[in-house]
Each structure stands twice: as C-alpha cells, then as structure tokens.
Amino acid sequence: MVKERDVLVIGAGPVGMTAALALRSKGLNATILEAEKEGRVRPGSRAIYIHKATLEFLEQISPGLGKKLADIGIVWQVKRTFYKGEEVYKRIYEPPKPNTLPAFTSLHQHEIEKAMYDACNKAGVEFVWEEKVTNVKTSEEGVTVETENGEWQTKYVIACDGARSVVRNSVGIKFQGPRKSDAFVVVDVAEDEENPLPIERVFHYQHPNVGGRNVLYVPFAGGWRIDLQLFEEDDRDYYGSEEGVREWLPKVMDPKYADRITWISTYTFYQVVAEKYTDDHHRVILAGEAAHLFAPFGARGLNSGVPDAIVAAEGIKKALEVEANEEERRKYIRQAAEERHKAGLWNRECSNRALEHIQGTNEEIKLRREIAAFLAPHIPSLGRWLDEGPFGPRTGHPELTTKY
C-alpha cells in the first residue's frame, strides 16, 4: 500500500530532526524515514561543538531545546595555543551569565540526538524506523520515495540522509570540490572524573613530542577529543590503530588516557558542495551532509546543517500555501535552495582557509606563522591570529542572514 504525506524528511540524525522540528513549528506535519533501527547508537563523538547561533535557532523552533543542550554540554573558559612547545596565546573568558545561552556548548553527538529525539516526540514528529530509502523520483506533481518496505508519495522531501545520500544520487545532483590528501587521526577518551584535566581547548602547532605534528585537544561533556595531523609519509593504518594510538597518545597527554580510549577514526577530508540544492522539479531540498562536506575545523558541519534544515522548512511552508501556482511554488523552493547553496560555498571557503593555515604547506602562510610565533610575546594580536587561524573566519556571508 502506498503511504502519503505532505512532507517527508529522510534521515533521523541531528539535521533531519531539526527539519522535522522546524516543520512542526510552522504547523506542518513531519514524518522522518530512517534506515536504521530505533535507539541505534553511532560510534564516536562526531559533531560535538554547537555554536550559539545554532542554539538560538534550535530554541526558536523548539523552545527549551537550545537551553537543554547548553546545560548538558560544557563551556571551556580557557583556550591556549602553543607553537613548537611554547605557549603563544592564552585567553580566559568570563563564565556564561545565568539564564542565557553561552557562546557554544560541547557534548557528544549521541547526547545531542537524545535531546532532539525527546523534543521531536513532544512535538508530535512521526518516526518510521528501519525504512531504508532505495530510490527517489520527482515530477511536477510531487515525489515518489521507494523503500525496502514499500512506497511513499509526498509533495516535498528534505534530504538529510548524509554524505552517501540516496536522495541526492537519485535526483542526479553531483558533489563538486576536492578531497584533501591530508590525513588526521581523531581519538575520543573518557575523562577521569576523580582527577580530571582542566577544561581548556588547546592547540599545538608542531608538537615537539610527536615529531612536529599538529595536535588539537577539545573537551566535551564526559571526555576529550584529540586530533593528530599526520604527515604524508606516515603509516595511516598504524597511527590510527589502537596499538599506534597507545604509542603516541601518552606523548601528548597523561598516560592514563591510553587506557580510556573509546573511539578511534582515521580520515581525510572532502571539501565538497552539491552543484545545486534542489532537483529540476523543485520538490527536493538537500540539507546537512547530503548537501555539503567540510573539514571539521571551525565546526561548520552541523552548524550549517541546522540552518539548511530550517530554511528548507520555511521554503516548503511557503510553497505549500501556493501549491496550485507552479511559478510561485517553484520560486519559494528555489529561493531556499539558492540561499543555502550560497552559504555552502562560503562555508567551504572558510574551511579551506582553516585547512591551509593548519597544513602550513603554503610558504607564505608558513613564514607568517613563524614570524607571528616569534613576535607573539610582544604583540598579543599575533598570538590571537595563530589561535584563530585553524578555525577559519568567524563571520558569515555578508549577503545572508545566517552566520553559517
């Protein structure tokens, strides 16, 4: 039997649940199709850093959600940057004011998803678990979504089904952009609650204890994420193995954390954006990793996926109100898709700048880093430049209302 809905969201990750909450906030029914079973737990901390702008968006579409995520997560008040073992920058922030959203919160993605899932259930979002999408066909009249269990008919689809998006591939939209050759190992470790480390974000340029490789430490609620940048000649399999991590991790952290490893992943980055965010019939809108893949520096993945989903819901709401007027209907979907496509290109450029800064393969940037590190004790602004460089520009596109 064919099932019918006005709008379908494909994918029950954070971006998919954001899309559903945005639809419900506008008085629309929301149904999410998810390939995996209910309660699945994906490994790793993944998207741990939520900017204030994202917390504000979530608070708008689901009052209390942004505050809940802020309360669950942690906010570090100290950030430090080292260059070849010498501290070149340190900043101490005032603690967040009571009853306000902090500048960010840091927590495991599983905790983000649990909070969003609770919000979705309270909002009346329909979840259909173990409903793997196999194909999507669009027409001027709507969308046919084929799954392993049957068929769905809908007017619109918000595709939040990740990097290997079946929706994006089905409608013939291609990713554009390079895959970077640089490799990183990311390791999650559980915190020692009885004797924890100070809650500080720390970045090391050319850490002397690991042969001059860059190391980033990011605390999140209950643990730490450590990113190690590998050299081109490094044996990636070894550095990313438990044996390899147990060798290098004690050189950059208290050795006890080698026995507290919870997740290891080795990865290279794609810096890609879909060629467009909607199909030829203007019935599908891409969001999150179905629309773009960025290096994590600057945390522009989930933090751009959330506005992707919200703007998509706004466009679909307007389109449904003029469904009989094909020109107007298409206009609202096109506007939403073009706005977020422009944001995607901007975010990729910002991420590229961060990567270039971290890599240090550009001779000009390498020289500027060396000079800045030498002068930072005397000119604090240069230390700040070294601190902020690995995370890219902090401003949004000048023509857009969203920061990410």
Secondary structure, DSSP 8 states (H G I E B T S, - for coil): --EEEEEEEE--SHHHHHHHHHHHHTT---EEE-SS-TT---SS--S-EEEHHHHHHHHHHSTTHHHHHHHHSB--SEEEEEETTEEEEEEE-----TTS--SEEE--HHHHHHHHHHHHHHHT-EEE-S--EEEEEE-SS-EEEEETTEEEEEEEEEE---TT-HHHHHTT--EES-EEEEEEEEEEEE--TTS----EEEEEEEEGGGTTEEEEEEEETTEEEEEEE--TTS-HHHHTSHHHHHHHHHHHS-GGGGG-EEEEEEEEEE-EEES-SB-TTS-EEE-GGGTEE--STT--SHHHHHHHHHHHHHHHHHHHHTTT-HHHHHHHHHHHHHHHHHHHHHHHHHHHHHHHHHH--SHHHHHHHHHHHHHTTT-HHHHHHHHHGGG---S--TT-SS--
